[in-house]
Every structure is written in C-alpha cells, then in structure tokens.
Amino acid sequence: MSSEQRVNTEDSDRCKALFTTLSRDITPLKARQAATVLHFPMSQAGELGRYCPSLLSKAERARADRFACAGDRMVYILSRAFRRYCGVTALDSRVPFSKIVFEETPKGQPYLSGAPGLGFSFSSCRLGILGAWSKTRSIGVDIEDNSKTLEAAVLARHYFTTSEAEAVVSACSDERRLLFYRLWCLKEAALKSIGEGLPYGLHQFAFELDPGVCVTRSPATYGEPECFDAHLIEGSSLCAALVARDPAGARDRP
C-alpha cells in the first residue's frame, strides 16, 4: 500500500467513525419501512474538516477550491464525504470511502452504478446535510435554513399553485415564512423523487398540510398523488422533507 493509499484509508476510517457518532437517523416513523434519512449538523463539523478533503476526487477538490466563501466550501466538502458515508452505510460495506463513487444522471440525480436497486437523495444547507436511500422507493429529500428572511408572498405567487400561494399570503408574518419553507422543501423533495430538478417546475406538485401532509397534484406520467408519501421533518431553524414514490404507480412515458 502506498503512503497516499494509507492516508486515504486512515482518513476514511476516521470520517466513518465521526459520521457514525455525529449523524442522526431522522427518518419519519411512518417512512421507516421505505427509506432511511440521516442528518449531519454542520455545527459538528469540527475535525471532520481535516480528514474529508482527501476523500474527494480531483474534480471535487477543484470545485471546492472555486468557492469564494469558506463556509460554503466546507459545506460542499462535507456533503461529498457524507455521500460516501451514506453509500457505505446503505451497502453495509467496509470498503474505504474512496471506493464509493457516485455518478449522476444528466439532471443531477445521484446513483451508484454497482447498486441499481438502491435509490439515493442528498441535500445540504449551512445548517446541515441530509442523506437518504431506499431499496423499494424512488425518493427525494430537501433541507432548508428556515431562519433566512425572504419575500415569501412574492415567491409563493411566482412558484406555487394558486391555492398554496393564497395560503402563504394569508398567513401571519412568522407563519408565512415557515409555511413557505415547508411547501418549498416538499416540492423540491418531490421533484427529486422523480429524478427532476427545479427547471421542471415547482407547480407540478401541490400539497395540503392540514390535517396531515399529502400530495394533491403530481405529474400524471409519474403516478397519481396516491403514489407519493410526503413527510415534513422540522427542528430549530431547520425545515426538511422526504418524499417517497412508488415506481409501480407510474405510467409509461411517451
């Protein structure tokens, strides 16, 4: 084993131990038979920042170097290392992180070529990183920092359905921002569950949050609303969502 390989293996072992200790399973109770969702809080980054860079590919390290903000750079580095941790955990494998190589579809959906039956989804913000996987469902996750101020009413009118926008606009000031983030997380997670990104359109999915979260509109070729299970995951200054889709309910696309 070369000195570089030895360093990579040692760093991989350290990162795996730290991620195991510091990350938390936040899978919603009703989704536990379909998916696993892990959360790593950026507040726990600590010494992981020393070991994770060596686990990234040359292309990933080059991209990390292009971030002007040190905080954004660290989120990117840790999110890429956390992907590998999730891959190792999902595969129940002892291989070094460097052996876990995620590829992406043209629309950015991550996958492991050696595990075609395993679906993954990832998301990150300055507060933390989410990693999720499923053997039986197509899944999507999203995480947002809901403490950030924004023009919730304006954005809702632009991106959401009419009924969703009206709900956001009519809510009181603090609730308006939280409601916007809840719907945004659900919509972005739903798009990821069908392998699409934001350009596909947030309006393609519609949700109701009361009395429970449910999908009321979905793109017909990907299945009726009943094919989607949606879950909100919330904490202090944190809003996240998981959407799991039953692929058996999709129609043949033209």
VOVO-979618 format. One record per residue (C-alpha): residue number from 1; chain; y negated, x negated, z. Coordinates in Angstrom, 2 decimals. Example, Ala and Ser with C-alpha at 12.3 -4.5 7.8 and 13.67 -1.06 7.14 Angstrom:
BEGIN
1,A,4.50,-12.30,7.80
2,A,1.06,-13.67,7.14
END
This chain:
BEGIN
1,A,0.00,0.00,0.00
2,A,-3.39,-1.40,-0.98
3,A,-6.23,-1.66,1.54
4,A,-8.05,1.19,-0.26
5,A,-4.98,3.42,-0.11
6,A,-4.54,2.62,3.57
7,A,-8.16,3.53,4.33
8,A,-7.82,6.81,2.39
9,A,-4.63,7.70,4.26
10,A,-6.19,6.90,7.63
11,A,-9.34,8.87,6.81
12,A,-7.18,11.75,5.57
13,A,-5.24,11.80,8.85
14,A,-8.47,11.70,10.90
15,A,-10.04,14.51,8.88
16,A,-6.94,16.66,9.11
17,A,-6.84,16.26,12.89
18,A,-10.55,17.05,13.24
19,A,-10.48,20.04,10.91
20,A,-7.43,21.37,12.76
21,A,-9.26,21.08,16.08
22,A,-12.69,22.29,14.98
23,A,-11.99,25.01,12.41
24,A,-11.15,28.55,13.44
25,A,-8.99,31.28,11.95
26,A,-11.31,34.25,11.48
27,A,-9.03,36.37,9.30
28,A,-9.80,40.06,9.93
29,A,-6.93,41.72,11.79
30,A,-6.26,44.24,9.01
31,A,-6.06,41.45,6.41
32,A,-3.69,39.10,8.21
33,A,-0.64,40.05,6.16
34,A,-2.50,39.44,2.91
35,A,-4.72,36.40,3.48
36,A,-5.85,33.59,5.75
37,A,-9.54,32.79,6.31
38,A,-10.66,29.61,8.08
39,A,-14.20,28.86,9.21
40,A,-15.61,25.40,9.88
41,A,-19.02,25.41,11.63
42,A,-21.44,22.76,10.37
43,A,-22.60,22.27,13.96
44,A,-19.29,20.46,14.49
45,A,-19.69,18.05,11.56
46,A,-20.09,15.01,13.82
47,A,-17.78,12.12,12.93
48,A,-16.27,14.02,10.02
49,A,-19.26,12.80,8.05
50,A,-17.91,9.26,8.41
51,A,-14.44,9.97,7.05
52,A,-14.83,12.71,4.45
53,A,-16.71,10.80,1.69
54,A,-13.75,8.51,0.98
55,A,-11.56,11.56,0.29
56,A,-13.71,12.80,-2.58
57,A,-13.19,11.90,-6.22
58,A,-15.63,9.63,-8.04
59,A,-17.13,12.67,-9.79
60,A,-17.60,14.48,-6.47
61,A,-19.21,11.42,-4.84
62,A,-21.55,11.10,-7.81
63,A,-22.54,14.75,-7.48
64,A,-23.08,14.32,-3.74
65,A,-25.45,11.44,-4.43
66,A,-27.62,13.73,-6.56
67,A,-28.54,15.98,-3.62
68,A,-32.09,15.20,-2.53
69,A,-31.62,16.84,0.89
70,A,-29.31,15.02,3.30
71,A,-28.25,18.32,4.87
72,A,-27.24,19.80,1.52
73,A,-25.40,16.58,0.68
74,A,-23.38,16.77,3.90
75,A,-22.51,20.45,3.36
76,A,-21.21,19.57,-0.11
77,A,-19.15,16.59,1.11
78,A,-17.60,18.51,3.99
79,A,-16.93,21.58,1.84
80,A,-14.98,19.45,-0.67
81,A,-12.98,17.82,2.09
82,A,-12.39,21.21,3.72
83,A,-10.98,22.47,0.40
84,A,-8.34,19.78,0.62
85,A,-7.61,20.65,4.23
86,A,-7.08,24.29,3.26
87,A,-4.84,23.20,0.38
88,A,-2.70,21.04,2.68
89,A,-2.52,23.83,5.26
90,A,-1.68,26.54,2.73
91,A,1.08,24.39,1.24
92,A,2.29,23.35,4.71
93,A,2.25,19.81,3.35
94,A,1.95,16.39,4.93
95,A,0.56,14.73,1.82
96,A,-2.79,12.88,2.10
97,A,-5.90,14.82,1.17
98,A,-6.36,12.59,-1.88
99,A,-3.22,14.13,-3.38
100,A,-4.68,17.64,-3.20
101,A,-6.66,18.13,-6.39
102,A,-8.31,21.48,-7.01
103,A,-9.14,22.45,-10.56
104,A,-11.50,25.24,-11.59
105,A,-11.48,27.93,-14.24
106,A,-14.46,27.98,-16.65
107,A,-16.10,30.47,-14.26
108,A,-15.58,28.28,-11.21
109,A,-12.54,29.85,-9.55
110,A,-10.57,27.10,-7.73
111,A,-6.81,26.72,-8.09
112,A,-4.01,24.23,-7.56
113,A,-2.08,23.69,-10.78
114,A,1.09,22.93,-8.81
115,A,0.90,26.22,-6.88
116,A,0.29,29.00,-9.43
117,A,1.20,31.78,-7.00
118,A,-1.41,30.76,-4.45
119,A,-4.96,32.09,-4.73
120,A,-7.94,30.35,-3.11
121,A,-11.60,31.07,-2.49
122,A,-14.32,28.99,-0.82
123,A,-17.93,29.42,0.23
124,A,-20.48,27.40,2.20
125,A,-23.99,27.51,3.62
126,A,-25.94,25.39,6.07
127,A,-24.16,27.08,8.99
128,A,-20.58,26.66,7.92
129,A,-17.78,26.64,5.39
130,A,-15.16,29.26,4.60
131,A,-11.79,28.61,3.03
132,A,-9.31,31.38,2.23
133,A,-5.97,31.73,0.49
134,A,-3.31,34.32,-0.28
135,A,0.16,34.37,-1.80
136,A,0.04,38.06,-2.72
137,A,-3.59,38.94,-3.50
138,A,-6.49,37.74,-5.58
139,A,-9.17,37.00,-3.01
140,A,-12.83,36.16,-2.66
141,A,-14.94,35.06,0.30
142,A,-18.66,34.55,0.80
143,A,-20.72,33.25,3.71
144,A,-24.49,33.50,4.13
145,A,-27.07,32.45,6.69
146,A,-28.49,35.87,7.57
147,A,-31.35,34.39,9.60
148,A,-33.18,33.42,6.40
149,A,-36.12,35.65,5.58
150,A,-36.30,37.28,2.17
151,A,-37.73,40.24,0.29
152,A,-34.69,42.42,0.96
153,A,-36.10,45.61,-0.56
154,A,-37.23,43.91,-3.77
155,A,-33.96,42.05,-4.24
156,A,-31.88,45.13,-3.45
157,A,-33.68,47.17,-6.12
158,A,-33.03,44.39,-8.63
159,A,-29.38,43.59,-7.90
160,A,-27.78,46.55,-6.10
161,A,-26.83,50.07,-7.12
162,A,-29.41,52.83,-6.65
163,A,-27.77,54.25,-3.51
164,A,-27.34,50.78,-1.96
165,A,-30.95,49.87,-2.72
166,A,-32.16,53.12,-1.17
167,A,-30.15,52.38,1.98
168,A,-31.68,48.92,2.27
169,A,-35.23,50.15,1.61
170,A,-34.97,52.99,4.15
171,A,-33.59,50.76,6.94
172,A,-35.91,49.41,9.63
173,A,-37.20,45.84,9.24
174,A,-34.48,43.84,11.09
175,A,-31.65,46.11,9.98
176,A,-32.90,45.94,6.37
177,A,-32.32,42.18,6.19
178,A,-28.87,42.39,7.82
179,A,-27.81,45.27,5.58
180,A,-28.90,43.32,2.52
181,A,-26.82,40.29,3.54
182,A,-23.77,42.42,4.31
183,A,-23.85,44.01,0.88
184,A,-24.60,40.70,-0.85
185,A,-21.63,38.99,0.86
186,A,-19.29,41.84,-0.02
187,A,-20.41,41.90,-3.64
188,A,-20.15,38.16,-4.14
189,A,-16.72,38.08,-2.48
190,A,-15.62,40.96,-4.71
191,A,-16.74,39.10,-7.85
192,A,-14.77,36.04,-6.73
193,A,-11.69,38.22,-6.19
194,A,-11.66,38.99,-9.93
195,A,-12.48,35.43,-10.96
196,A,-16.06,36.21,-11.92
197,A,-19.41,34.83,-10.80
198,A,-22.90,36.21,-10.26
199,A,-23.69,36.47,-14.02
200,A,-21.05,39.24,-14.24
201,A,-23.40,41.41,-12.19
202,A,-23.53,42.40,-8.52
203,A,-23.93,46.03,-9.62
204,A,-20.35,46.03,-10.95
205,A,-19.18,46.73,-7.40
206,A,-20.52,49.32,-4.98
207,A,-19.79,49.62,-1.27
208,A,-20.13,52.01,1.61
209,A,-20.34,50.54,5.11
210,A,-20.13,53.66,7.26
211,A,-17.83,54.65,8.91
212,A,-15.93,51.62,7.57
213,A,-16.28,49.16,4.71
214,A,-14.87,50.45,1.45
215,A,-15.28,49.82,-2.27
216,A,-16.63,52.87,-4.12
217,A,-17.06,51.30,-7.56
218,A,-15.20,48.50,-9.34
219,A,-14.84,47.29,-12.95
220,A,-12.13,49.51,-14.46
221,A,-10.20,46.67,-16.11
222,A,-9.71,45.00,-12.73
223,A,-8.41,48.06,-10.93
224,A,-9.70,51.19,-9.25
225,A,-11.64,50.88,-5.98
226,A,-8.45,51.60,-4.05
227,A,-7.04,48.26,-5.29
228,A,-9.65,46.37,-3.25
229,A,-9.65,45.80,0.51
230,A,-13.03,44.67,1.83
231,A,-13.83,43.20,5.23
232,A,-17.02,42.03,6.93
233,A,-16.94,39.02,9.27
234,A,-20.07,38.55,11.38
235,A,-21.34,36.30,14.14
236,A,-24.56,34.76,15.40
237,A,-26.83,34.16,12.36
238,A,-23.70,34.45,10.23
239,A,-22.57,37.02,7.71
240,A,-19.34,36.65,5.77
241,A,-16.98,38.82,3.79
242,A,-13.44,38.83,2.46
243,A,-12.31,40.96,-0.46
244,A,-8.64,41.08,-1.43
245,A,-7.48,42.66,-4.69
246,A,-4.01,43.90,-5.58
247,A,-3.45,42.48,-9.10
248,A,-0.81,45.14,-9.76
249,A,-3.56,47.74,-9.99
250,A,-5.42,46.09,-12.88
251,A,-5.32,47.45,-16.39
252,A,-4.55,45.28,-19.38
253,A,-7.84,43.82,-20.50
254,A,-8.79,44.20,-24.19
END
